[in-house]
Amino acid sequence: MAVVYTLLVLFLAVFVAGFILLVMGAINFDVSNSEIPPGVNQPVKLRIIHVILISRAVVGRILENIGICSQVSFVRYVQDRKTLGVDPKLFIKDLWFEEVPVRIYQPKVPSASQRRGVIFFHGGGWVFGSLETHEKLCRSIARESESVVVSVGYRLAPEHKYPAAYEDCLNATIHFMKNTEQYGVDPARIIVCGDAAGGNLAAAVTQTLAGRSDLPRLRAQILIYPGLQALDFNLPSYQQNGGVPPLFRERAAFYVLQYLNGNASNLEEVLEGSHIPIDIKLNYRKWVSPDNIPEKFKVRGYKPHVLLDCTTEVYETVKRFCEPNLCPLLAEDAIVHQLPESFILTCEYDVLRDDGLLYKKRLEDNGVRVTWYHLEDGFHGVINSFNSDWLSFSSGKRGLDNIV
C-alpha cells in the first residue's frame, strides 16, 4: 500500500511539474512574439496582464485537449467569476428584452427630470465578454453621468454566428426605446455605446436605426476603439501594433472570422488580403484606404501593401464582410449622412486605431459632428482597466472621464 501511495504522489508531482512547464513554455513563446512599445505608460503592468491572459488560454487549451471542457468555455468561466455585490448608489436589476438578457443600472439619487439612457454593448471579439466582464465600467458610467445604463448580454460566437449578436443588440435597443417611460428615461436622450466588438455593434445598430421614423432619433453614439471593417488587415495600425498585447493582428482577424462563420479556415487569406476580389476592394478604397489616414499615424514604420486578388471559393466564404451590419465602415453615404452626433475613442497602440480614424473621416465628410479623443499612450482594452486595483492605467481613467 505504501508503495502504491508513493507512486501516486510521484505521478501527481510529475504531472503537475509537466503541466507547469507546458504553461510556462507557452507563455515564453507568446511573450517573445509580443512587443510593448516605449510609449506605453507602466509597461510592466501590461506585460503582467498579457501573461495572465496567456496563462488562462493555455490552461483552457490543455483542459480541452484532455476532454474536460473547451478552451472558450474555460476562459468565459474565469472571466465571469467577478461579483461586485450591492452598489450603494445604484439600483441594479437583471431583465430580458425580447429574449435578450440585459442588466439595468439606475441611479438611486432622485432626478427632477427624465434621465439620459445609455445602451451598452460589451467588447470581447464577439467570442468573449459578458454582463460581468463590463460590470465595473457600466456601474461607473451610470454613477458618474447619472444615466440609466442598459448592458446587453448578446449571444456569442462561434456558437452563434453573425448576425446573432447584431440582431440581439438591435432588438434590445428597440425594446428599450419603446419603453423608456418605465425607466424614467428621456426618449430624446438615448445613446448607444460599445467598446471594441461592442463598438462595432453600436455602429451597426445606429446605422440601422438612422432611417427609422417610428422610433425616437438616437441622441448620439459612443464608439470605444471599435472594429469596423474586415477588408484590410494591413492598414498602418495593423502593421505598427500587430504584436502589441492584448489584441494581436492575427487575433483580430481570427475573432471576426469566428463571428462570421464560426471558424478561421481562411485566416491566412484574410491577413494577406487575398479574401476579397480586387475590383470590390477598389470600389471601397474611397473609404478603406491608408490614403485616408493622417500622415502622422504612418511614421512608425508603415509600408504600403500590394493589392492581392482572391479565388471565387475563398470570397464565397467571406463575402458577407461587405455587409455594413458586419462592417459598418462600408455603409453608403446616404446612411452615414443621417447618423447622430458621435464620440470616437482611439488608442495609439491598438490594431483597431485606424478603423476609428477612417470612420471619423467618413462621418465628418458627411456632415456628422464628431468628438474624437485619442489616447497617445493607450492600448486596446485600456478603458476596462480603469479600476482594476493595482493593474489600473491612468490612460484608462482619462479615457473613461472623457466618455462620461
NUTOR-404077 format. One record per residue: residue in three letters; x, y, z of N, C-alpha, C, CB in turn. Coordinates in steps of 0.02 Angstrom, whole numbers, plus 50000, padded with zeros to 5 digits. Glycine has a CB too. Example, Ala and Ser with C-alpha at 12.3 -4.5 7.8 and 13.67 -1.06 7.14 Angstrom:
// residues 2
ala506604971650390506154977550390506604983550390505654977650452ser506424988850354506844994750357506455000250394507044997050286
//
This chain:
// residues 404
met500424994050000500005000050000500435006350000499535000050061ala500965006250039501415011950043501755013349976501945010850097val501915007749942502235008449876501755011749826502465001449849val501115009549828500605012449783500525019949797499935008849791tyr500485021549861500405028549880500995032749856500325029249957thr501605030149865502205033649843502205034849768502835029749864leu502005029549731501975030149658501455035349636501815023349627leu500885035349672500365040149656500605047349667499735038749697val500945048449723501215055049738501715057149685501535055149807leu502155052449665502655053949614502325055649548503125048049606phe501795051749531501435053049469501135060049468500895047749458leu500805061749524500495068349529501015073949525500095068949593ala501585072849557502115077849557502385078849486502695075749605val502485073249451502735073749382502215077149337502905066649354phe501565075349348501035078249308500995085849318500355075049325val501015087849382500975095049398501575098649370500925096149474ala502165095649378502775098849352502745099549276503405094749372gly502515094249243502445094549171501935099749149502245087749144phe501395100049186500865104949172501145112049177500265104049219ile501525113249230501805119949241502305121649186502145120349311leu502735116749168503225117849115502885119349049503685111849108leu502335115849035501965116848973501685123948970501405111748966val501375125949026501095132649030501645137949023500715133649095met502195136949059502745141849056503055142248987503275140149108gly503105136448954503375136448886502935140348838503445129248861ala502275139548844501815143148801501845150648816501095140548810ile501905152348880501955159348899502575162548869501955160148976asn503145159048876503775161648849503735162648774504355157048866phe503405157948740503335158548667502925164648649503025152148638asp502355165448682501915171048667502235177748685501245170348703val502565177948742502885184148764503435186148716503165183448835ser503825181248693504375182748647504125185248579504815176548636asn503495183748563503205185948500502785192248508502795180448470ser502815195348566502425201448578502905207348585501995200648642glu502605213248584503005219348588502625224548629503165222148518ile502965227448678502665232848717503035239248698502705231548795pro502715243748660503055249748636503285254248694502595253748589pro503815258048684504065262548736503565268048756504705265748714gly503085269448711502595274748727502055272748776502275277048665val502015266248793501515263848841501745265348911501375256248831asn501335268948950501505270049020501415263549059501065275749050gln501825262549109501795256649152501805250049111501155256849196pro502335249149071502375243249028502375236649066502995243748986val502645236749128502665230549167501955228049181503055231549233lys501505232749196500815230849209500495227549148500405236949230leu500625230349089500345227449029500635220549016500475232048968arg501275219649031501585213049023501255208049071502345213449036ile501115210149132500795205649181500105203649156500745209049250ile499725208549131499055207049104499115202049047498705213449080his499605203049004499705198448947499855191448971500275201048903val500285190749021500465184049047499855180749078501035184649100ile499445184549113498835181749143498365179149089498475187149186leu498285183049035497845181048980498115174848945497765186748931ile498775174548934499075168748902498975162548946499825169848888ser499105163249011499035157549057498335154749055499225159649129arg497845159249055497145157149054496995153248989496685163349059ala497245155848934497125152548869497475145748865497365157048811val498085145348891498465139148888498135133748931499195140248911val497935135548992497595130749035496955128349002497445133849104gly496595133048971495985131148936496115126348880495645137348909arg496665127448843496845122848788497015115948815497445125648748ile497375115648870497555109148900496925105448922498035110148960leu496465109048955495845105948977495435103448918495425110849019glu495465107148863495105105048802495415098648774495105110548749asn496085098348773496435092548744496325086148785497175094048740ile496215086848850496095080848890495355079448900496445081448959gly494935083448865494225081948862493795084348920494135074848857ile494045089148959493655091549017493155096948995494115094349071cys493385101848958492945107148932493295110648875492755112248989ser492935114748837493255118448783493655124348810492725120848732gln494145126448772494545132248792494105138448800495095133548740val493655139448752493215145248755492785145148819492755145548694ser492515139348836492095138748896492495140348959491795131748901phe493115137848962493535139049021493685146449029494185135149016val493885149748974494055156948977493435160948998494325159448909arg492865159348969492255162848989492095161749062491655160548945tyr492185155649086492045154149157492485158349203492165146549171val493135158749187493595162649228493415170049226494325161549206gln493255172549167493075179649159492475181549202492925181149086asp491995176949207491365178549240491365177449315490815174449209arg491955175949343491985174749416492035181149456492585170349432lys491805186649429491865193149464491175195149489492155198549418thr491095195549554490455197849583490605203949627490105192149625leu490245209349613490385215649647489905217149705490365221249598gly489345213549708488875214749762488455221049751489245215249827val488145223249805487695229049802488085235449791487275229549867asp487795240049752488095246649742487655251649780488145248449666pro487945255449827487545260049867487225265649827487975263049921lys487465266949767487205272549728486755270449670487775276649701leu486675263749659486315261449601485805255949617486795258949548phe485245256149582484805250349579485025246149520484045252549573ile485165239849531485405235449477484935229549471486135233049491lys484705228249410484215222849401484345219249335483505225649402asp484295212649336484345208549275483645207349247484705201849290leu483575208749182482935207849148483055204549080482575214649139trp482515203649043482555201248975482185206148929482245194148969phe482515208248876482205212348824482155208148760482615218948812glu481545206248741481465202348680481915196148679481605206648618glu481905192348734482295186148741483055187348745482145181448683val483255193648755483965195348762484085197448835484175201048712pro484575194248870484705196248939485025203148942485165191048973val484785207148988485065213848998485145215149073484625219348965arg485585219749089485665221949158485585229549159486365219849187ile485135231949201484975239049204485265242249267484215240149202tyr485585247949258485895251749313485525258449317486665252749302gln485185259649372484815265949381485065269549443484055264549386pro485255275849437485475279749495484925280149548485695286849473lys485125279549611484635279849666484445287049682484925276549728val484905291749669484755298649686484165301149644485375303149674pro483675304549675483095306949637483295311849583482595310249684ser482915311849528483045316449473482425320549460483265312649410ala482505327149450481945331549438481655330649368482145338849448ser482045327749324481815326749255482005319749232482125332049208gln481785317949172481955311449144482705311049132481565310149079arg482975305149141483695304249135483895302549063483935298749182arg484545302949053484855300448991484855292848993485575303348981gly484775289548935484815282348931485425280248890484175279448901val485815275548916486405273048881486335265548871487065274648921ile486325263348808486305256248792487015254048777485815254748732phe487265249248815487975247348811488055240248785488305248048880phe488515239548736488685233048709489425231548726488565232748631his489545226148761490225224548784490665222048727490195219348839gly491325222748737491815220048690492005212948709492435224448688gly492485210248670492705203348681492755199448617492245199948729gly492805202848561492885199548497492295195348475493485195248500trp491705197048499491085193248485491105186148513490965193048410val491675184148542491775177348568491765177348644492435174448542phe492055182448674492095183048747491725189248770492835183248770gly491765190648834491415196348863490715194548885491395202048812ser490465198248933489805196848961489565202749002489815190349004leu488985202049032488745207149079489235208049136488035205349105glu489555202449157490005202649215490665206149198490155195649240thr490945204749139491605207549123491605215149119491855204649057his491025218149104490985225349097490545228549152490705227249029glu490465224849207490055227149263490335233649293490005221749316lys490985233749308491285239749338491215245749292492025238449353leu491325244749228491285250249180490575252949176491515247849111cys490085248549172489385250949167489155254449231488915245049152arg489375251749288489205255049352489495262049354489465250849411ser490115262649332490455269149334490105274149288491185268449315ile489925272049227489585276449180488915278749209489475272949112ala488545274149240487895275749268487965280749326487535269449293arg488455279549370488555283949428488795290849407489045280749477glu489335290949367489665297349352489255301749305490335295949321ser488865298749260488475302849214487745303349236488505299849143glu487575300049291486885299949317486395297849263486695306849346ser486585292549227486175289949173485905282949190486575289749107val485375281049156485135274149159485525270249106484345273749148val485895265249127486305261249082486005254349074487035260749107val485935252149012485685245448996486245241648963485045245748951ser486525236648997487055232448969486725226348937487565230349024val486925224848875486595219548836487035213348833486435222148765gly486745207748854487105201348852486955197448789486935197148914tyr487205199748734487055196648669487375189748662487285201248612arg487125185848614487395179148601488095179648572486925175248554leu488505174648589489205174748570489365169548516489645173548630ala489885171148477490175166448429490685162048466490515170248368pro490865156148438490655153448374489985149648376491185148948348glu489695148848436489065145248440488515148848401488855144348513his488525155448405488015159548372488365164148323487595163648424lys488305162748260488655166448208488285172848190488745162048145tyr488625177148153488325183148125487705181148086488825187148080pro487135184648095487055191148129486755190648200486625195648088ala486855185148235486525184148300486665189848349486765177548331ala487305191648359487475196948406487165203548385488245197748412tyr487215205148321486915211348295486155211448306487075212148219glu485825205948292485095205648300484895206448373484825199048272asp485275203348418485125203948490485185211248512485585199448532cys485725214448491485845221448511485305226048481486535223848488leu485125224848419484605228848387483935227948422484545227048313asn483745221748435483095220348466483055223148536482965212848467ala483605222548574483605225248643483565232848641484255223048680thr483895236048593483885243348588483185245748570484385245648535ile482865242548521482195244548501481705243748559481955240448440his481765238248596481325237048654481405242748705481485230248687phe482025244548719482145249848767481865256548742482895250548782met481965257948679481725264248650480965264748652481975265048579lys480625259148650479895259148652479625259148723479625253048615asn480055258248773479825257648842480215262148889479875250448866thr480435267948865480855272348906480495274948968481085278148864glu479835275748963479465278449021479535274049082478725279249003gln479575267549073479635262949130480265264149171479625255649105tyr480775267049138481425267949171481595275249182481975264649130gly481115279649173481225286849185481725289849137481455287849254val481735287449075482225289749026481895294148974482575283748992asp482235299648957482005304148905482125300948837482375311048910pro481605299548798481695296248733482115300248683481025294848702ala482205306748696482615310848652483355310948672482355318048651arg483515307248727484205307348752484465300148761484235311148820ile484385296148709484625289148712485275288648672484095284248683ile485775285748704486435285048674486605277648668486975288648717val486895275648612487135268848601487895268948609486925266048531cys488155264148647488865264248665489145257148664488975267448735gly489785256448646490105249948648490855250448640489825245448595asp491215245448666491935245248658492145239348615492285244848727ala492635240448569492915235348526492375231948484493285230048568ala492245225448493491705222148457491035225348475491685214548473gly490975227848536490375231448556490305237948519490375232648631gly490875241148502490855247148462490625245648391491545250448460asn490825239948365490585237648300489825236848301490905230948281leu489575233748353488845232548360488475239148369488705227848418ala488765243748408488445250248418488395254048352488845254348470ala488925253948312488915257348248488395254248201489605257248215ala488365247648200487885244148156487165245648177488005236548157val487035245448242486355246948266486165254148252486305245548342thr486625258748262486495265848249486335266948175487095270148269gln486695263648131486555264348059485855261648042487085260648018thr485685255948071485035252948057484465257348079484985246148091leu484555260748136484015264848164483995271848135484085265248239ala484505273648095484555280548070483955282548029485195281248029gly483685277947990483135279747947482445277947973483225276647881arg482405275748036481765273648064481355279648087481865268748123ser480755280348059480315285948078479835284048134479925288348017asp479805277548151479335275248202479645275148271479075268348184leu480285277148276480635277148341480955284048352481175271548342pro481095285648416481455291948429482145291748396481525293248506arg482385297448376483055297748347483575297048402483165304448308leu484075292848390484615292048439484975298748449485115286648417arg485125300348511485465306648526486195306448505485425308148601ala486525300548514487245300148497487465292848497487675304148548gln488065291848470488395285248475489095286348504488425281648405ile489295281748547489965282048578490325275648558489925282848656leu490855276348519491225270548493491925270548524491265270748415ile492055265548565492695264948601493135259848566492575262848676tyr493685262148537494125258148493493745252648456494685255048535pro493285254848411492865249948376493235246448318492255253348348gly493035240248305493255236748244492695237348193493415229148259leu492845240548136492305242548091492365239748020492275249848088gln492905235948006492975233247939493415227047941493275238547891ala493325222747889493725216647884494005215747814493305210447904leu494075221447778494345221147710495105221547710494065226747668asp495385225547757496105226947755496415226347825496235234047727phe496795220947834497155219847897497895221847890497095212547920asn498025226347841498705228847831498735236447832498975226247764leu498225239447862498235246647873498825248447920497565249147903pro499035254747923499605256547965499555253948037499675263947967ser498975254548069498925252448139499015244948146498255254548168tyr498795241048096498895233848099499625232048091498485230348045gln499985235648049500695234348040501095236548102500955237947978gln500925242348129501315245148184501185241548250501165252548191asn500565239448261500375236848327500185229448325499785240748353gly500395225948273500195218948264500415214348320500475216348201gly500945216148357501175211948412501085215048480501895210348402val500675220348484500555223648548499975220348584500415231348538pro500085217748645499535214648681499045219848706499805210548741pro498425217748720498195210848718497895208648652497685209848771leu497815213148603497505211148540498005211248483496915215848523phe498245205248465498705204548409498315204948343499105197948414arg498685206548290498385206948223498035200348204498915208748171glu498385194748216498095188248198497455186848237498595182748210arg497445188848301496855187548342496265191848319497005188948416ala496395197948297495855202248272495515198948212496125209248253ala495915196248166495635192848107495285186448128496175191348056phe495575182848175495285176648199494595177848229495745173348252tyr494525182948269493895184348303493345186148253493975189948353val493505190248203492985192248156492775186248113493225198048112leu493235181548100493055175448064492615170948107493675171748042gln492765170648172492335166848218491625169548218492625166948289tyr491575176148218490915179448217490565178048151490985186948229leu490935178348096490635177548030490375170448019491145179247977asn490805165448027490585158648010490795153248059490845156947943gly491055155248117491195150248169491845146448161490655145448172asn492265148348112492915145148106493405150048075492875138648063ala494035148148075494555152648050494935149447993495045154648106ser494585145647951494915141947898495235146447845494415137347864asn495005152647839495285157247789495705162747822494735160447748leu495995161247880496375166247917496955169047877496625163347982glu497345164747845497935167047807497735171647750498325161147780glu497205169847714496975174047659496745180847684496415170547620val496395180847740496155187247768496745191647789495695185947828leu497245188747820497815192647843498215195547785498275188247886glu498305191647731498695194147675498275198347626499005188347638gly497615198347636497185202447594496965199147529497535208647577ser496995192547527496785188947466496105185647476497295183647447his495665188847515495005186047528494445189947494494875185947603ile494615195847467494125200047432494385201647362493975206647473pro493985200947310494215202447242494455209747236493655201247191ile494945210747193495245217447185494725222647165495805217247134asp494265220847119493785225847097493335228147154493355222947040ile493165223647200492755225547257493155229847306492475219247293lys493785227947317494215231847361494315238947334494905228447370leu494395239447268494485246047237493845250247244494665245347163asn493275246947242492635250347250492575253547319492055245547238tyr492845250047370492805252547439493425256647458492725246747487arg493895257347413494525260747430494415268147447495025260147372lys493865270947424493715277847441493585278647516493095280347401trp493425272947550493285273147621493805269347663492595270447635val494035263647636494515259447672495185259747636494265252047678ser495595264547656496235265547623496715269147669496145269547558pro497355267247668497855270947707497915278247685498535267547703asp497685279747623497705286647599497275291247642497475287047527asn496785288447677496335292447719496575293047791495635289447718ile497145290047805497445290447872497925296347874497805283647891pro497875300847922498355306447927499075303947929498205310647989glu499515307647896500215305547888500565304347955500595310847850lys500375308048007500715307248071500615300248101500475312448120phe500115296648077500005289948102500355284548061499255288448104lys500755286748012501115281947970501865281847983500985283547897val502095286148027502825286948036503155281148072502955293348074arg502775277048106503075271448143503155265148099502655269748205gly503455265948041503635260048001503085257147959503885254948046tyr502665261247929502145258547884502415257547814501525263247883lys502255251847783502435250447714501805248847674502945244647709pro501685252347618501085250947578501055243547559501085255247514his500445240947560500335233847548500085232847476499825230847598val500365227847443500175226247374499485223047373500695221547340leu499045225447329498375222547322498415215547292497935227047279leu498095210847325498075203947301497365202047282498355199147354asp497305198047229496645195647209496485189347248496615194247133cys495875186747240495685180847277495295176047232495255182747338thr495235169847255494855164847219494115165647234495105157747236thr493705163347189492975163647199492775159547260492595161047137glu493115153847270492965149447326493065152947393493395143147323val493625156447400493765160047463493265165647473494485162847463tyr493135169447421492675175147427491975172847447492645178947361glu491765167147422491095164647439491025163547514490965158147402thr491565161747547491525160347620491525166647662492105155847641val491785172247634491855178347674491505184347643492585179947685lys491095183447592490815189147556490365193447600490425186747496arg490125190747656489695194847700490105200247738489335190347750phe490765199947731491175205447757490995212047724491925203847747cys490665211747667490465217847632489795220547655490455216547558glu489485217247704488845219647731488965224747786488425213647757pro488665230547783488765235647834488555233547905488375241847816asn488085228847911487895226547978488475222748011487275222147974leu488935220247971489535216847997490135221547997489685210547956cys490195225547944490745230347937490455237347924491225228247879pro490275240947977489915247447970490285252747929489765250248037leu490945252047922491325256947884491125256947811492075255647891leu490785251647788490595250947717489895253447702490665243747696ala489555256547750488885259047738488895264647686488565261647804glu488355265247649488305270347597488245277347629487695269047552asp488445282447591488425289247615487725291347637488685294047562ala487225288847602486535290647618486355288647690486045287347569ile486655283247715486545281047784486975285047832486695273447792val487615285547815488085289047859487865296247870488795288947830his487585299347819487365306247823486825307347877487095308547756gln486445302047892485895302547940486095301048012485345297947920leu486725299248023486935296948089486955302748140487615293648085pro486855301048204486855306248256487555308348275486485303748318glu487595313348315488235315648343488625309648371488125321048398ser489285309748360489675303748377490295305548418489895300148314phe490465300948463491085301248501491495295048484490955301748579ile492115296048463492545290348446493185290848487492705290248369leu493345285348521493975285048559494435280048525493845282948634thr495055282148513495555277848484496175277648528495745280148413cys496575272348520497205271648557497785270848508497165265548606glu498325274148522498905274048477499165266948466499455278448505tyr499195263048519499495256348514498965250848510499955255048574asp498515251748463497955247148454497885245548379497285250148482val497835239148362497745237348291497115240448261497735229748282leu496615241748303495975244448279495975252148273495415242248324arg496535255248288496565262548288496315265548222497275264948300asp496545262748166496385265848101495665264748081496835262948048asp495335259548106494615258748093494245264848120494345252248126gly494435266948181494125272848211494285279148173494345273548283leu494915279848150495115285848113494745286148046495865285848101leu494675280548012494325280447947493585282147956494405273647914tyr493275279648010492565281048021492465288348040492275276448075lys492935291048079492915298148096492895302348032493525300048140lys493325300747985493345304547922492685303747883493935302247878arg492415297647881491795296547845491225300547875491615289047846leu491185300647941490665304447975490735311847961490685303148050glu491345314447968491465321647957491335323547885492175323447977asp491535319247838491405320647767490665321047751491735315247723asn490255317747793489535317747783489165322647829489255310847792gly489545327247860489235332447899489015330447969488665335047863val489255324647994489085322448061489585325348110489065314648066arg489345328248164489795330948215490135325348253489405335548263val490805325648256491195320448290491635323448344491625316548238thr491605320448403492095321948455492575316048457491745323048525trp493215317448445493725312148442494205313048500494095312348374tyr494325307548536494815307748590495315302148578494475306948660his495945303948573496475299148558496945298448618496875301448495leu497025292248641497485290848696498175289348667497225284948740glu498625294148672499295293348644499675287548676499695299748652asp499525286048739499865280648773499395274648785500135283148840gly498835274448748498335269248759498445263148716497645271948746phe498155257548738498185251248702497485248148704498715246448732his497375243048664496705240148659496485237348727496705234548605gly495865239048746495585236548808495735240748869495815229748820val496095246248861496325250048919495755253048959496795255548896ile495195254648928494635257648964494375252949018494065259548916asn494355246549003494095241749051494565240649110493945235149017ser495155243649107495635242949162495655249149206496335241449135phe495155253549197495175259949233495155259049309494585264349211asn494875253449332494805252449404494965245149422494085254249427ser495545242849397495745235849409496255235349465496025232749344asp496125239049519496565238849577497285240549556496535231949611trp497765236049571498465237549557498655236849484498905233049599leu498175234449442498305234049370497945239549331498095227249343ser497795245049365497465250749332497965254849292497115255149384phe497705258249241498125262649199497815269549199498185259849127ser498235274549205497985281449206497645283249140498565286449220ser497885280349085497585281849020496865279249017498005278848963gly496735273549050496065270849052495585275449089496065263949084lys495825278349144495415283049182495295289449142495765284749249arg495795291949107495715297949065495195296649011496385300049034gly495245290848980494775289148928494075288848953494965282748895leu493965285549010493295284949039493025291849059493305280349100asp493445296049087493225302849105492955306549044493805306849138asn493285305748987493065309148925492415306048900493605308648871ile492335299448907491715296248886491135298848928491775288548893val491235299148993490715301649038490555308949023490945301049111
//
